[in-house]
């Protein structure tokens, strides 16, 4: 389970080191094999352990292709999906197309969301954290007790 947020840096070639605590979880869950793709609602990237991606890929593929919203989701998630493997130093190379999609530069934030991670540019992360909440709160969230 991936939790917490981590400030990390990316070099000019697009390489970033996965924080040690996250890296250990990824090695354990997927031997460092990841799938990185575009988020469908935010300008950030989703990072899945490969086995988790293999679970959700058939669900994405089975969406109705005659529906415009479904096609958009398929294009974003499957069209941008890139299989990556951590190197011996726990780094991954984020492809230029994904860096461009999420407007990633040197300073990044990696946020754990349970079974996946999100990768944000640091400025976008803090900007979205400052946004007011949505007034259309789902019923499941209204009943959440912390």
C-alpha positions in Angstrom: 0.0 0.0 0.0 1.5 3.3 -1.1 0.9 6.3 1.1 2.3 9.8 1.7 3.8 12.4 -0.6 7.4 12.7 -1.6 9.2 15.7 -3.0 11.7 14.3 -5.6 13.8 15.6 -8.5 14.0 14.6 -12.1 17.2 15.1 -14.2 17.3 16.7 -17.6 17.1 13.2 -19.3 13.8 12.5 -17.5 15.2 10.1 -14.9 13.8 10.2 -11.4 14.7 8.1 -8.3 11.8 6.4 -6.6 12.0 7.2 -2.8 13.4 4.2 -0.8 10.2 3.4 1.1 8.1 3.4 -2.1 10.8 1.5 -4.0 10.8 -1.3 -1.5 7.0 -1.6 -1.9 7.3 -1.7 -5.7 10.1 -4.3 -5.6 8.0 -6.5 -3.3 4.7 -6.1 -5.3 6.0 -6.1 -8.9 9.7 -6.6 -9.0 10.1 -2.9 -10.0 7.9 -3.3 -13.2 5.6 -0.3 -13.6 3.1 1.1 -16.0 3.0 4.9 -16.2 0.1 6.6 -18.0 -1.9 9.9 -18.2 -4.5 10.7 -15.5 -7.9 11.2 -17.1 -8.9 14.2 -15.1 -5.8 16.0 -13.9 -2.5 16.9 -15.6 -0.5 14.3 -13.7 0.6 10.8 -14.3 -0.7 7.5 -12.8 2.0 5.0 -11.7 0.7 1.4 -11.4 2.6 -1.7 -10.3 2.4 -3.9 -13.4 0.1 -6.5 -11.9 -2.4 -3.9 -10.9 -2.4 -2.4 -14.4 -3.0 -5.9 -15.8 -6.1 -6.1 -13.6 -7.6 -2.8 -14.8 -6.5 -3.0 -18.5 -9.4 -5.4 -19.5 -11.9 -3.1 -17.8 -10.6 -0.1 -19.8 -10.6 -2.1 -23.0 -14.2 -3.2 -22.5 -15.6 0.3 -22.3 -18.0 1.1 -25.1 -16.2 2.5 -28.1 -19.3 4.2 -29.5 -19.3 6.5 -26.4 -17.1 9.7 -26.7 -16.2 9.8 -23.0 -15.2 6.2 -23.0 -13.0 6.6 -26.1 -11.3 9.6 -24.4 -10.5 7.5 -21.3 -9.2 4.7 -23.4 -7.0 7.0 -25.5 -5.6 8.6 -22.4 -5.0 5.5 -20.2 -4.0 3.0 -22.9 -2.6 5.5 -25.5 -0.2 7.0 -23.0 0.6 3.8 -21.1 4.3 3.0 -21.0 5.9 0.0 -19.3 8.9 0.9 -17.3 11.3 -1.0 -15.1 13.3 0.5 -12.2 17.0 0.3 -12.7 19.5 -1.0 -10.1 19.5 2.5 -8.4 15.7 2.6 -8.2 15.3 5.1 -11.0 12.8 5.2 -13.9 13.0 7.1 -17.1 9.8 9.1 -17.8 9.2 9.3 -21.5 9.0 12.8 -23.1 5.4 12.4 -24.1 4.4 11.7 -20.5 6.6 14.5 -19.2 4.9 16.9 -21.6 1.4 15.7 -20.8 1.9 16.4 -17.1 4.1 19.4 -17.6 6.9 17.8 -15.5 10.1 19.6 -14.9 12.8 19.2 -12.3 10.7 19.4 -9.1 8.1 16.7 -8.7 5.7 15.3 -6.1 5.0 11.5 -5.9 1.8 10.8 -4.0 0.8 7.4 -2.8 -2.9 6.5 -3.2 -3.1 3.0 -1.9 -2.6 0.6 -4.8 -1.2 3.3 -7.2 0.8 6.5 -7.2 0.4 9.9 -8.8 3.3 11.9 -10.2 2.8 15.7 -10.4 4.9 18.7 -11.1 5.5 20.3 -7.7 3.8 23.5 -8.7 0.7 21.7 -10.0 0.6 19.6 -6.9 0.5 22.6 -4.6 -1.9 24.5 -6.8 -4.5 21.7 -6.9 -4.1 21.2 -3.1 -5.1 24.9 -2.7 -8.2 24.5 -4.8 -11.5 24.6 -2.9 -13.4 21.3 -2.6 -16.1 20.4 -5.1 -19.7 21.2 -3.9 -21.0 18.0 -5.6 -19.6 15.6 -3.0 -20.4 12.0 -3.7 -22.7 10.2 -1.2 -19.8 7.8 -0.3 -17.7 10.7 0.8 -20.5 12.3 2.8 -20.8 9.2 4.9 -17.1 8.8 5.5 -16.1 8.9 9.1 -12.5 9.6 10.0 
